[in-house]
Amino acid sequence: MSSSDHPITEPNAFDLESRVDSADTTLHSQRCAVIALGSNLGNRLDTLQGAVDALADTPGLRIKAVSAVYETEAVGGPAEQPNYYNAVVVLRTSLPPRDLLERGNAIEDAFGRVREVRWGPRTLDVDILAYEGVVSDDPQLVLPHPRSHERAFVLAPWLDAQPEAEVPGHGQVAALLEALGGPDAQGVKRRDDIRLTLPE
C-alpha cells in the first residue's frame, strides 16, 4: 500500500468535552461496553488501529482489552468484496449508549466511511455489541446488537477479549461460538501474524 492508503485523521467532530466532567471519571460511575470493529477497504490494519487509538483518546472512556485480529469473508451485501479484518474492544465508559454511538459514528466518518450500499464494503465499521445493563429495541441503537449471537466473526474476537462475556438474552459467548462450530466457524481465521495495540 502507498502512503495514501494510510488514513491521517483526527476524529474530533464529536465534542465530548461538554458531555463529561473530565477524562478521569471515577470507575464507580462507569459501565462496561463492547465494541466491534471491522474494515475491508484500504489499509485495514492501520484503520482498525486508528479506531482503537481514537477510542482511547475519548474522554469518559477507558479501553480494558483489545482482541486479536480475525479475518473473514464478507457476509451479505454485494458479491466479491475484499475480506474483512475484525476485532473487538472492551471498555469502561461514563458515556451513555447514544453518546457512545455518536462517537463511533464520528470515528467511522473520520476514516471515510460511506453508507451507500447496504452491507457494502467499508473503510470502517464501529458497532456497539453490548452495553452493561441496557437492553434496547430502539431502531437507532438495538442492544445487544442484532445477530451478534449468530456470527462467528463477532463472537470469536469477543471471546478473545472477554472470555466470560455473555450476550444478553442469548447466553455465554463461548457457548454460542461453540454451537456455531468453534473459533474457526463460518470461515473465520485468527491472524496471529498481525495485532492491534493499546496506546501507552
N, C-alpha and C positions, 0 to 999 in steps of 0.2 A: 504494500500500500504506500502511496505517496503521502507526503506530509499533509496534503489537502484532505486526506481521509480522516485525519485526527481532529475531532471537534475541539475548538478552542472557545469555550463559552463560560460565562459566569451567570448561572441561572438565578438572577436577583429580582426577576419580575414580580415575584410574590413576596410582599413585605411582611415578614414575620415579627419584626421587632415590636410592632404595635400590638401584637397578639399574645405575647408572653412577657412576664415581668423581667426575666433575664435568661441567659443561656444556662445558668446554674440552678434551674428549678429543682427543688428538692425531690428526692426519689419517691417520697410518700404520696405525692400528687400525680405521679406518672403511671401510665398503663403500658402493658406490652402490646405491640403491634407487629404484624408480619407483612413484609412487602416482597412481592415477586418482581424481578427484573428480567427483561427479555430484549434481544436485539438480533435482527437478521439482515441488516444493511450496514454498509460501511465497515469501519474497524470495530467489530463487535465487542472485543475485549476492552478496548480503550473506552468505548461508550459505556459499558457496564461499570468500569472503574470510575468513570466520571460521574455516574449516577450515585455510586457509593460515596464518593467524595462530597457531592452536593448535599446528600442526606446528612452526612456527618457535619457539614457546615450549618445545618439548620438549627436555629435557636429553639430550645424546648424539646430537643430530640437527641438521644444518645444511642448509637449502634452498639448492640451487645454481641452479635455474631453475624458472620457472613459465610454462606455455604461455599462449597466447591462450585466450579462452573460445569454445567451439563449441556451437552449438545443434542439436539433433536430435530427431526424434520418438522416442517410447519404443519399445524393441524387446522384443517378447514381453509377457506379462502381460495385465492387463485392458485392454479397448479404451477409447479416448477419454481417455487420460491426457494431462496437460499435457506440453509439450515439455521436454526436459532441457537444462540447461546442463552442459557437461562441460569439464574441464581436467585437465592432468597436471602433477605436481610431481616434479622430480628432486632427490634429496637424497643427502647423505653421512651415514652413521649408524654408531654403535657398538652400537646395539641389535640383538640377534639377531632373526630374522624373526618369531618368535612374540611377542616383546615389542612389536615394531612393529605387529603385527596387533592386539594388545590395546589399544595406544594409538589405533589407527584406530577400533576399536570404541567406545572411550570417547568419542572425539570425535563419532562418529555419535550416541551416546546423549545427549550434551550438547545436540545440536541436534534432539532429539525424534524420532530415527529409530525406527520401529516395524517389526516383521518379521512381519506377519500374513498377507500375501498374497505368494506367490512372484512376483518381478518386478513387484510393485505399485509405485504412486507412493511417493516417499520424500523426506523433507526433505534427507537427505544420504547419499551412498554414498562410502565410503572403501575402496578396494581396492588391495592391493599387486599391481602388474603383474609386477614382476621384482625380484630381489634378487641382487646380484652373486655369482656362484659357486655359487648354490643352485638345484638342480632338485629338486622335491618332489612326490610324489603323495599326501601326507597329506591326507585328506578335509577337515581343518580349515584347511589352507593349501596349495593346489596352486600350484606355481611352475614356470614362468611361469603367470600367470593364464589359465585355460582360455578359449578362444575370443577372447582378445585379438588374436590374429593375423588374425582374420577380421572384425573390427568397426571400421569406419571412424571411429566416434565415439571409439574408443580410440587408433587409430593416428594420426589427424590431429593431435590435440594432443600426442601423444608425439613425433612427428616434429618438431613446432614447438619443443618444449622441449629435445629431444636429437636433433639431425639425424643423428648417427652411430649411433643406437640399433639394437639387434638383439634380436629375440625369441628366446631360446634354443630351439634345435631347429627354428626356423621360418625364420630369415633376417632380413635387414635390414628395419627398419620402413618405410623409403622404398620398397623393392621390393614389400613386402606391400600397402602402401596403393595403389601404382600398379596392382597386379594387380586390386584391387577397383574401380578406376576413377578414382583420384586423390583429392585433398583434398575434393572435393565428392561423393564416392561415398556411396551409401546415404542421401542427403538431408541430409548433414552441412553445416552452414553456419557459417563463421567469423564471429564477431561482433566486428568491429573498432571498433564504437561503444562497447564496454564492455571493461573489463580488470580483471585481478587485479594486486595489487601486493605486493612483498616488504616486510615490516616493516623499518623502519630500525633 
